[in-house]
Amino acid sequence: MAQCPGQDMRYWQYKDIFEIECPFCLTKIEFFKDDVFRVCPQCKQKIPNPKLNKGCAEHCPYADRCFGQDQT
């Protein structure tokens, strides 16, 4: 099954993968543009993606396959 172009990493740009500092312990956390959240490897806090880009999932009837039903 082919991937949707909005989620297919072959179409991503450099800025679609980035790092932020954990607001709790300042550890660097790597995010992908479509990560809803990441767990900090140091303090184990659940950190929401400040640049979440759902792309075409905003209107796609199959978005639950990319993000999970509770995240769309």
N, CA, C and O of each residue as an XYZ file, in Angstrom:
288
protein
N       0.842     -1.181      0.000
C       0.000      0.000      0.000
C       0.889      1.245      0.000
O       1.818      1.356      0.799
N       0.600      2.150     -0.877
C       1.396      3.379     -0.997
C       1.098      4.319      0.169
O      -0.014      4.354      0.697
N       2.119      5.076      0.552
C       1.951      6.061      1.612
C       1.392      7.347      1.037
O       1.640      7.686     -0.120
N       0.650      8.046      1.843
C       0.160      9.363      1.446
C       1.370     10.302      1.335
O       2.271     10.230      2.171
N       1.410     11.168      0.339
C       2.570     12.068      0.173
C       2.804     12.991      1.363
O       3.943     13.387      1.614
N       1.754     13.343      2.098
C       1.920     14.218      3.259
C       2.691     13.562      4.388
O       3.298     14.261      5.200
N       2.685     12.243      4.461
C       3.377     11.529      5.520
C       4.615     10.792      5.019
O       5.388     10.273      5.824
N       4.811     10.740      3.730
C       5.945     10.040      3.123
C       7.207     10.893      3.269
O       7.293     11.988      2.714
N       8.179     10.382      4.016
C       9.401     11.152      4.312
C      10.206     11.514      3.065
O      11.055     12.404      3.128
N       9.968     10.859      1.952
C      10.679     11.224      0.724
C      10.327     12.633      0.265
O      11.085     13.242     -0.491
N       9.203     13.154      0.706
C       8.751     14.491      0.308
C       9.007     15.546      1.376
O       8.643     16.708      1.197
N       9.624     15.158      2.474
C       9.876     16.096      3.550
C      11.038     17.016      3.221
O      11.866     16.719      2.360
N      11.083     18.140      3.925
C      12.176     19.099      3.800
C      13.031     19.049      5.066
O      12.651     18.439      6.066
N      14.158     19.684      5.005
C      15.103     19.704      6.133
C      14.437     20.157      7.423
O      14.685     19.580      8.482
N      13.593     21.184      7.349
C      12.965     21.760      8.547
C      11.906     20.849      9.172
O      11.416     21.149     10.260
N      11.545     19.765      8.524
C      10.508     18.869      9.024
C      10.991     17.956     10.152
O      10.194     17.246     10.765
N      12.289     17.978     10.422
C      12.884     17.264     11.557
C      13.656     18.316     12.347
O      14.519     18.999     11.796
N      13.350     18.446     13.623
C      13.933     19.525     14.413
C      14.097     19.091     15.866
O      13.555     18.069     16.286
N      14.845     19.873     16.619
C      15.058     19.615     18.048
C      14.505     20.770     18.864
O      14.521     21.924     18.438
N      14.017     20.428     20.048
C      13.653     21.447     21.033
C      14.269     21.020     22.365
O      14.706     19.879     22.520
N      14.298     21.934     23.309
C      14.723     21.590     24.659
C      13.489     21.223     25.472
O      12.460     21.894     25.393
N      13.600     20.167     26.243
C      12.513     19.773     27.129
C      12.246     20.937     28.091
O      13.179     21.445     28.713
N      11.001     21.359     28.218
C      10.716     22.478     29.128
C      10.883     22.123     30.604
O      10.864     23.011     31.456
N      11.047     20.847     30.915
C      11.203     20.416     32.301
C      12.660     20.247     32.710
O      13.045     20.626     33.816
N      13.483     19.671     31.810
C      14.866     19.372     32.211
C      15.913     19.871     31.215
O      17.109     19.692     31.443
N      15.487     20.489     30.122
C      16.353     21.096     29.099
C      17.117     20.096     28.230
O      18.027     20.489     27.501
N      16.762     18.819     28.295
C      17.365     17.808     27.423
C      16.865     18.031     25.998
O      15.698     18.366     25.795
N      17.727     17.850     25.028
C      17.322     17.994     23.625
C      16.431     16.819     23.222
O      16.725     15.663     23.529
N      15.332     17.142     22.526
C      14.391     16.138     22.049
C      14.190     16.343     20.557
O      13.866     17.446     20.115
N      14.380     15.285     19.781
C      14.189     15.368     18.335
C      12.731     15.076     17.990
O      12.150     14.104     18.473
N      12.154     15.921     17.158
C      10.787     15.756     16.684
C      10.773     15.626     15.173
O      11.607     16.204     14.476
N       9.821     14.865     14.683
C       9.472     14.844     13.277
C       8.193     15.661     13.145
O       7.418     15.733     14.098
N       7.954     16.271     12.005
C       6.825     17.182     11.856
C       5.490     16.539     12.197
O       4.554     17.239     12.582
N       5.382     15.227     12.065
C       4.107     14.567     12.311
C       4.027     13.863     13.665
O       3.042     13.178     13.939
N       5.052     14.021     14.522
C       4.982     13.469     15.884
C       3.957     14.273     16.676
O       4.055     15.499     16.743
N       2.995     13.614     17.266
C       2.020     14.298     18.099
C       2.681     14.697     19.415
O       2.454     15.796     19.922
N       3.488     13.814     19.959
C       4.259     14.096     21.165
C       5.469     13.182     21.178
O       5.543     12.215     20.421
N       6.426     13.503     22.055
C       7.580     12.636     22.338
C       7.718     12.566     23.850
O       7.281     13.464     24.569
N       8.324     11.497     24.318
C       8.620     11.359     25.739
C      10.096     11.716     25.921
O      10.967     11.158     25.255
N      10.356     12.632     26.813
C      11.734     13.053     27.073
C      12.536     11.857     27.582
O      12.111     11.180     28.518
N      13.687     11.594     26.974
C      14.491     10.453     27.416
C      15.081     10.626     28.815
O      15.447      9.649     29.467
N      15.170     11.861     29.261
C      15.766     12.124     30.576
C      14.726     12.106     31.699
O      14.851     11.323     32.641
N      13.713     12.952     31.611
C      12.757     13.093     32.720
C      11.441     12.345     32.489
O      10.580     12.307     33.368
N      11.292     11.751     31.300
C      10.125     10.919     30.964
C       8.801     11.684     30.882
O       7.732     11.076     30.929
N       8.869     13.008     30.762
C       7.659     13.806     30.595
C       7.171     13.699     29.145
O       7.975     13.592     28.219
N       5.867     13.728     28.962
C       5.259     13.699     27.633
C       5.222     15.132     27.105
O       4.561     15.998     27.678
N       5.943     15.372     26.003
C       6.099     16.720     25.460
C       5.333     16.817     24.140
O       5.620     16.055     23.217
N       4.367     17.732     24.023
C       3.649     17.892     22.766
C       4.536     18.560     21.713
O       5.412     19.361     22.039
N       4.298     18.224     20.473
C       5.055     18.795     19.366
C       4.618     20.241     19.145
O       3.461     20.482     18.798
N       5.517     21.210     19.338
C       5.137     22.610     19.171
C       4.937     23.011     17.712
O       4.376     24.071     17.435
N       5.385     22.184     16.785
C       5.254     22.490     15.352
C       4.471     21.400     14.622
O       4.696     21.173     13.433
N       3.566     20.734     15.307
C       2.832     19.633     14.700
C       2.226     20.062     13.374
O       1.528     21.073     13.292
N       2.502     19.285     12.347
C       1.981     19.551     11.011
C       1.266     18.295     10.539
O       1.905     17.321     10.141
N      -0.033     18.320     10.583
C      -0.797     17.162     10.140
C      -0.979     17.144      8.626
O      -1.494     16.174      8.070
N      -0.560     18.204      7.969
C      -0.627     18.249      6.512
C      -2.021     17.939      6.006
O      -3.006     18.525      6.456
N      -2.092     17.025      5.079
C      -3.362     16.668      4.463
C      -4.283     15.922      5.417
O      -5.464     15.752      5.112
N      -3.781     15.475      6.558
C      -4.605     14.733      7.510
C      -5.727     15.589      8.089
O      -6.693     15.053      8.633
N      -5.615     16.897      7.981
C      -6.665     17.781      8.485
C      -8.012     17.480      7.832
O      -9.062     17.664      8.447
N      -7.973     17.016      6.582
C      -9.220     16.757      5.863
C      -9.302     15.350      5.262
O     -10.239     15.053      4.522
N      -8.359     14.505      5.564
C      -8.294     13.165      4.980
C      -9.161     12.176      5.762
O      -9.056     12.106      6.986
N     -10.006     11.417      5.083
C     -10.839     10.444      5.795
C     -10.046      9.267      6.372
O     -10.586      8.496      7.165
N      -8.784      9.118      5.988
C      -7.950      8.025      6.479
C      -6.888      8.503      7.470
O      -5.924      7.784      7.732
N      -7.052      9.699      8.021
C      -6.050     10.288      8.916
C      -5.788      9.431     10.148
O      -4.681      9.446     10.688
N      -6.803      8.678     10.602
C      -6.592      7.841     11.785
C      -5.535      6.778     11.535
O      -4.952      6.268     12.492
N      -5.270      6.431     10.292
C      -4.221      5.451      9.959
C      -2.831      6.056     10.150
O      -1.875      5.328     10.416
N      -2.710      7.365     10.017
C      -1.411      8.031     10.181
C      -1.170      8.456     11.624
O      -0.066      8.293     12.144
N      -2.194      8.999     12.270
C      -2.032      9.612     13.579
C      -2.706      8.851     14.713
O      -2.456      9.141     15.883
N      -3.539      7.903     14.392
C      -4.330      7.240     15.425
C      -5.647      7.963     15.609
O      -5.717      9.181     15.445
N      -6.656      7.249     15.938
C      -8.004      7.815     15.988
C      -8.144      8.934     17.016
O      -8.884      9.888     16.776
N      -7.462      8.844     18.144
C      -7.611      9.868     19.177
C      -6.765     11.109     18.927
O      -6.845     12.056     19.710
N      -5.963     11.143     17.876
C      -5.067     12.268     17.617
C      -5.528     13.140     16.465
O      -4.947     14.203     16.243
N      -6.549     12.735     15.724
C      -6.979     13.509     14.552
C      -8.031     14.514     14.886
O      -8.493     15.240     14.006
